[in-house]
Amino acid sequence: MKLQEALQELDTEGFKSLSNEMKLQRLDEIVNSLSADTSGSKTVFYSGIMADGQKAEDIVNAMTDADPTLRVINKTDAGLFLNNQKFQEALAEAVEIDLVDFRNGKIPQDPLFRIQTNSQNCIKIYPQSVDISKINQQAMS
């Protein structure tokens, strides 16, 4: 799937009419279908907030401005989709939280969803019916 197709799907009545659990599942499918391929000679991995409070993404953006051959996720279709307002609104709606709170990491626990964060402050949201312990076991093997 291409980025524009993915963004257009979020505006369809078919997507909007899905239950929150099904929206969450479909968002996951869309993200997994998008390319994370990029060209360049060096790959930069980054996440979260630096000790001084600066976003790692801001530092990486300055680096890619200086050296456009750097490979970073936010320049791929998958990264552009994840950073897109439409995706973030759809995700916040699917887990029934305020978009501003979501962006600020203020995510309340919800009986429909289990929200898990790891040591890198990566947020994963699962339907309550998903057994997170099995996912964690699979990730470790």
C-alpha positions in Angstrom: 0.0 0.0 0.0 1.2 3.5 -0.8 1.1 6.4 1.7 -1.7 8.3 -0.1 -3.9 5.2 -0.3 -3.4 4.6 3.4 -4.3 8.2 4.3 -7.4 8.1 2.0 -8.6 4.9 3.7 -8.9 6.8 7.0 -11.5 9.1 5.4 -13.7 6.3 4.1 -17.1 5.5 5.6 -15.9 1.9 5.8 -13.1 2.7 8.1 -15.1 5.3 10.1 -17.9 2.8 10.7 -15.6 0.1 12.3 -15.7 -0.6 16.0 -12.8 0.9 17.9 -11.2 -2.6 18.3 -11.5 -3.2 14.5 -10.2 0.3 13.8 -7.1 -0.4 15.9 -6.6 -3.7 14.1 -7.0 -2.1 10.7 -4.5 0.7 11.7 -2.0 -2.0 12.6 -2.6 -3.7 9.2 -2.2 -0.5 7.3 1.1 0.4 9.1 2.4 -3.1 8.5 1.6 -2.8 4.8 3.5 0.5 4.3 7.1 0.5 3.1 9.9 1.4 5.5 12.4 1.2 2.7 14.8 4.1 2.2 17.9 4.9 0.4 21.2 6.2 1.8 24.5 5.0 3.2 24.0 5.3 7.0 21.0 4.4 9.1 20.1 6.4 12.2 17.9 4.9 14.9 16.3 7.2 17.4 13.5 7.4 20.0 12.1 9.6 22.7 13.4 12.5 24.6 17.0 13.4 25.4 18.2 14.0 28.9 18.1 17.8 28.3 14.4 17.5 27.2 15.1 17.9 23.5 13.2 15.5 21.2 15.5 12.9 19.5 13.5 13.5 16.3 14.5 17.2 16.3 18.1 16.2 16.4 17.7 13.7 13.6 15.8 16.2 11.5 18.8 18.6 11.8 21.1 15.7 10.9 19.2 14.8 7.8 19.0 18.5 6.8 22.8 18.5 6.9 23.2 15.1 5.3 20.3 13.9 3.1 21.9 10.5 2.6 21.0 9.4 6.1 18.3 6.8 6.4 15.7 7.4 9.0 12.2 6.0 9.5 10.4 9.3 9.4 11.3 9.7 5.7 9.6 6.5 4.7 5.9 5.9 3.9 5.5 4.1 7.2 7.1 6.9 9.2 5.2 9.6 7.3 1.9 7.8 8.0 2.7 7.4 11.8 3.5 11.1 12.0 0.5 12.2 10.1 -2.3 14.0 11.8 -5.0 11.8 10.3 -3.4 8.6 11.7 -2.9 10.1 15.1 -6.5 11.3 15.2 -7.8 7.9 14.1 -5.6 6.1 16.7 -6.6 8.5 19.5 -10.3 8.0 18.6 -9.9 4.2 18.5 -8.6 4.1 22.0 -11.0 6.9 23.1 -8.4 9.4 24.4 -7.8 13.1 23.7 -5.3 13.6 20.9 -3.4 16.2 22.9 -3.1 13.9 25.9 -2.0 11.1 23.5 0.7 13.2 22.0 1.9 14.2 25.5 2.0 10.6 26.7 -1.0 11.0 29.1 -2.7 7.7 28.3 -5.3 6.5 30.8 -5.9 2.8 31.3 -9.0 1.7 29.6 -11.0 -1.5 30.2 -11.1 -2.2 26.4 -7.4 -1.8 25.8 -4.1 -2.7 27.5 -1.5 0.0 27.1 2.1 -1.0 27.5 5.2 1.1 27.5 8.8 -0.2 27.3 12.1 1.3 28.5 12.4 3.4 25.3 8.9 5.0 26.0 7.5 3.2 23.0 3.7 2.9 23.4 1.9 -0.3 22.3 -1.8 -0.5 22.5 -3.6 -3.8 22.4 -7.2 -4.8 22.5 -8.1 -6.2 26.0 -8.7 -9.6 24.4 -5.0 -9.9 23.4 -2.7 -11.8 25.8 0.3 -9.4 26.2 2.4 -12.0 27.9 2.3 -14.2 24.7 3.4 -11.2 22.6 6.2 -10.4 25.1 7.3 -14.1 24.9 7.3 -14.0 21.1 9.3 -10.8 21.0 12.0 -12.4 23.3 12.3 -15.6 21.2 
